[in-house]
């Protein structure tokens, strides 16, 4: 794990947390305004107070390039994040939040980074926090609102109002955590409904999750929390609320059966793939079935095709990306190898960097969609209709937040 520190004087430092070792240092002409990283490829992205956007390789201090400047960002960058979803190892989104309330999604495969698209006036005022997870953007603004956006459809999903301006956001599986003032609020990721709130001893300045799903919060003191415990507590509260609602309503059995059958009739694999919330649940279900590589492949291919349609993309970079996708998903010894017939596998593995086109993975994509539809979708749909949670596989842990007060 890396620890990145950006300073108002323009200095950036990268530490190896495990070895407590300073790895690299660089200096920006302007003060550091926002900072994020792509750990898989060893890149750090930062924005300075002059409006510039830069890419830096901390393992090669001399390798640094300007991605943009204030002319084409138009408004100062206040937040900068990359996608931390399970499938983002190969194709990451770089997303920036701005002082004027806009959100920009960047294409990093061009010689000069360009904006894929913008969400204009995402918030009425400055973006104060951003997070991207599985092609879903979570944003918070000085207008005290938390919003979710679908990158694939480039559309608004939902919104909730916070009690105060949110300074930090985190997304983990089924939960969204927001830090505002002296409070951490936990929301259900699917509904964006508030489930519980915890009071800290001081004002929150930052939140961080390590590879073991341990949450660290920085306020007056640094605290460590178990995300498993938070998720378990949230599910227990939601289960209790469902039981209370069921007891109040006393819905006739016949009516419940009709609503369940309607839910099954409207479901199909493509509705799941194209809906970020259903897709998140489906990913959790596939992970429980040890088959998440299939959905990861489908998502990566969608991003690949989207980038290929951009006129300013570097053909060599796209070819390299195509080779990386083949190595990861198509090769039999790939880390996330999917189950495709030998003819498709052989055809893709022999391609050179110059042979890739926007339709290169179409046949493999159709085969994987058919596999997910025939082997997993019906069971997933049934569990979803019955209200069971396929992603709930963890055992209960003692609540590490017992020393703090909760209010519902």
N, C-alpha and C positions, 0 to 999 in steps of 0.2 A: 504494500500500500504506500502511496505517495502522500505527502503533506505539502501543499502549495501555499505560499504566503506572498501576497502582493502588497506593496507599500505606497503611500502617497508620494514618496520621493521618486517612484518609478522602479524601484528594485523588486525583482521577483526571485524567490528562493524555493528550491524543491528539496525535500527531505525524504529519505527512506525511513518510514516509521519503525519498521522492525529492527533496523540496525542503528537507529537514531543517528543517521549520517547525512550530512549535507551533500546532495548529489550535484547540484548545478545552481548557478546564479547568472542572471542577466539584468540589463537595465533598459527601461523604456524612456523615451524622451519626455513623455508626459507621465503624470501619476497613474497608477494602475486603478482602473475603474471597475473592471470585472475580469474574472478568471475562471477557466474551466479546462478540462483535459480529455483526451482520448487515450486511455491507458493501454488499450490493445495495440495501438500503433506508436505509442510513445510520443505523442504530440500534446503541446499545451497551447491553448488559444487565450488571448487576452485583449482587452480593450483599454485604451488609455484616455486620459482626461481631454486630450486634443481631438478625440473622435476617431482615432485610428483603430483598426482591427488587425491583429498579428498572429502568426503561427510560429511556434518555437519548438525545436527538438532539444530537450535538456540533456540528452546523451551526446549531442553534438552541438556544443555551444555556438559554433560559427554558423550553424544552419538556422536561419531565421528569415521569414519573408513577411512583407506587408500584404495582407489580404484585401484591405480596403482603407479608405480614408473618409474624412468627414463629408466630402463632397457627395459620395453615394450612400452614406448611412443617414444623412440629412438631420439626424437628431442623435444626441449623445447616447451611447450604449450604457445602460445601468445594470443589466443582467446578461449573463452569457452561460449557456448550458449545452451539453451534448446528450444524445439519447443514451440512457443507461439500461435499455431493455435487454432481454436475454439474447435477442437476435442481432444486436447492434455491433457485433464484433467486426463485421465487414463493411457495412454501409451505415455511417452515422449521420444524423442530422445535427447541424450546428444552428442553434436558435438564439437570437438576441432580442432582449427587451429594451425599449428606448424611453427616453425622458418624455417624449410626446404621447406615450401610450401605445405605440405601434409594436408589433412583434414581427421579426423577419426570420425566414428560414433560408439558410445559405447552401449553395452548391459548392462543395470543396474540390470537385474533380475538374474544375477549369483552371487555366493558368492563373487567371486573376479571379479570385472568389467573387461570385455574383449571387444575387438574391433570387432564389427559386420562386418565392412568393411572399407577400406581406399580408399580415392581418392588420388592417388600418383601424386605428382607434379601438384596439382591443379593450383598452381601459380608458376612462375619461381623463386620467392623469398618469403620472410616471409609473412604469412597471417596477415593482419592488422585489419580486421573486419569480423564478421560473423553474420548471422541471419538465423533462420530456421522458416519457416511458411508453414503449411499444407504439410509437407514432401518435401518441396522445400528448398534447401540450397542456400543462397545468400552469396557470399564471395568476399572479396577485398584483394588485395595484394600489396606489395611494388613495383610490376611491373606496377602499376597504372591501373589495370584492375578490373572490376566488373564482376563476372560470376555467373550463376545460374546452379543448379544441381538438378536432380530428384533422391531422395533417393530410391524410390520404384524400379525404373529401374536401378538405380546406373549409371546414364549416364549424360553427359554434355548437357545443354540446349542452353545457349546463353552467349554472352560476349559483353561488351562495354568498351571503354577506357575512363578513367577519366582524367581531366586536371591536377590532382595532386594526390598524395598518399591519399587514403581514410582512415580516422581514425575512422569513425563510420557509421553504416548502420541501417536503420529502414525499416520495411515492414508493410504496413497497407492497407488491401483490394486491391485497384487497383493501389497503388503507392509504389514506392521505393524511399527512401531518402538517399542520401549519404552526409557525411560531410567531406570536404577536405580543409584544410587551412582556409580561411576566407569565404568559400562558402558552401551553401547547394544546392544540385542539386536534382531536382525531375524528376524521370523516370516513364514511364508507366510500370506497373508490367508485363503486358502481352508481350510487345514488347521490353522492356528494352531500349526504345528510350527516349532521353533527351527531356523534355518538357519545363522546365524553371529552372532558377538558381537565387539564392538570395545571396547578399553580406552582410556579418555580419560586426560588428565593430571591431572584433578581431578574432584570430584563434580559431576555434571550438575545444573543448576538449571532449565533450560528448553530446549525445542526449537521451532523455527519453520520453516515452509516458505513460500517466496515464490511469486509467480505463474509463475516460470520453473522451478519444481521444484528449487530450490536449498535444501538443508537447512542451517539454522544451529543450532549447539549452543552453549550457554553453560555453561562449567565454569570452570576457572582462566582460560582464554582463550576467545574466540568463534571457532569454526571453521565453515567452509563446506564442504559436501559435495554431491556430485551424486547425486540420487536415481536417475537413469538408471544410474549406475555400480553403485549398491547393488543395483538390480533385476537388472542383467545378471550380477553376481556370484552373486546368489541362484539365478538360473536355471541358471547353469553348475554350481553345486554340486548342485542338485537333479537335473540331467541326469546328472551323474557318479554320483550315488547310485542313480539308476534303472538305469543300465547295470550297476553292480556287483550290484544285486539281481537283475537279469535273468540275469546270468552265473551267479550262485549257484543260482538256482532251476531254470533250464533248463526252463521250462514247455513242455509239448508244444504244437505248433502248433494241433492240433485244439481243445484246451482253450481257447486264446486266442481262437479264432474264435467259440466258443460264448459266452464271456463278453462279447465285443464285440457279438454279435447281441442278447443279452439287454439290454445297455445301451441299444441303439437302440429296442427294443420298449417299454421303460418310459418313454421320454421323450415329452413333449408340451409345447406352448407354455405351458400353464397351470402345469405343474410348474416351469418355468423362471421364470415371472412371480412365483410365490408362494414361491420359495426364494431368500433374499437372496444366497446364495453363487453359485448358478447365474445369478441376475439380474445380479450384478456381472460375471461372465464374459461374459454376453450383451451387456451394455452396452459392454464393451471390444470385442467382435466388431462390434457395430453402429457404434461409433466408427471402427473400421478401414474399415468400408463406407460411411462418411459418412451414416449413418442413425440416429444416436443420439437424434435428436429424437423418434422414435416411442416409444421406451421412456421417455424423459423425460416425454412427454405422459401416458402411461399411469400413471406413478408420481404425477404431480401430480394427476391426476383421482382416484386412490385417496385421497390426502390431503384433497382438496376434499370428497369424499363423507363421509369420516370426520368432518371438522369440521362439516359440515352436519347431522350426526346429533346434535351436542351441543346440548342445550337452551339453554345460556347464551351461544351465539354471537351476536354482533351481526349482524343481517340486512344492514345497510348494508355492514359489513366483508366479509361473504361475497359480496355483490353486486359489490363492488369487486374482490375476488379473482377472481370469475368473469370480469369484464371484462378483467383482466390476463391470465388464461389464454387468452382469445380473442385478445387482441392479440399474445401471444407465439407461440401455436401454430396458430391458425385463420386469421387474416388472411393473405392471400397475401404481404404484405410483412413478416410477422412474423419476428422474429429466428430462431425455431425452427419455422417453418411446416411442418406435416405435410400429407401428401397425402390429402385427403378430397374427395368429390364436391362439385360446386358447390351442390347443394341443401342439404347439411349446412352448408357454409361460409356460405351466405347466411342460413340460419335462425339461426345463432349470432351472426353479426356485427351483426344488427339488435336484439339483446336489450338492454334497459336494465338498470340495476342491480337493479330490483325484479322482474325476470322469471326470475331464476335459481332453480332448485330442485335437489334432490339428484340428479335424473335428467337434468339438462340435457345432460350430455356423454355419455350412454349410447350413442347412435347413433354418434357420432364414435369413442368408445372401441372399440366392436365393429368398426368399419371398420379401425382401426389395428391391433388384435389380429389380424384376418384378414390384413392386409398383412404383419405381422411373421411370421406363421405360414407364409404361402404363399411369401414372397420370401426369408426369411432363416433360418427355424428348421431346415430340413433340412440346410443346409450347416453351420450351427453345431453341430447334434447330431452330424453325421458327424465334424467336426474334434475335438469333445470326446471322442467314442468312440475315435478314432485316437490320442488323446493329444497332438495338436498344439495350440499356443497361439495363438489368433487375435489376442490382444492384443499379441503380441510383434512390434512394428513398428519399434522403435527400433534404431539402429545402436550398435555398441559404442563406449564412450568410455573414455579412460584412467582407471584407478582413482584417484580423488582421495584415497582413504583408505590409500594405500600406506605412509604414515609411521606407521600404527598397527598393532597386533598383532591378529590374528583368531584365534579358536579355535572349532572346530566341536563 
